[in-house]
Amino acid sequence: MKRERYACAAFGVIACAAIAVMGCQSTETTPIASPTMASDSLVGRWGLAAYHNEADKARTEAAAHAQCNNPYVITKGTSGGVMMHLADEPQPQELVLKSAAGGKTYLGPPGAAGGPRDREVVSLDSDVFITRWVDPDAASRYGTMIYVRCKPKTS
C-alpha cells in the first residue's frame, strides 16, 4: 500500500513538472497587423527603374520618372490584390500586400509574408514606392526597384 502511495505521488509530481515545463515553452507569437497601405494605392501607371547601389537611388528615381512615356501598369486583381509580374514570369499574377513581424510589409503571391517570391516594400507614398526582392538571386539580378507614379496625360 505504501509503495502504491509513493508511485501515485511520484506520478503526480512528474505530471505537474511536465505541465510546468510545457507552460514555460513559448507559444507566444508576435501579432501581425494588417498592411498599413491598401492594394488600391498601387493601382495606376508607374515609371520603373532599378538600382544595385544605394548611391544610385536619386539618379534611378529620375530615370524611373522618365519611363512614364512607356509606363508599367498595375491593375486591380479580382481578389483584392494587384496584377504585377513576379521575377522571371512573363504573365502578371495577382499579388497581395502582407505584413510580417517587425513592421515589414511584403508584396507577393498569397501565402506567408517574406517568402522567396515576395518583395519587401521598402517605402511607399502616393508618388513613389520602392521594393526589394526577398530571393537573393532575384535581388542580385533585378536590384532595388523604384516605381514613380506617372502624372495623368493632359490634352
Order of alpha helices (4+ residues) and beta strands (2+ residues): alpha-beta-alpha-beta-beta-beta-beta-beta-beta-alpha-beta
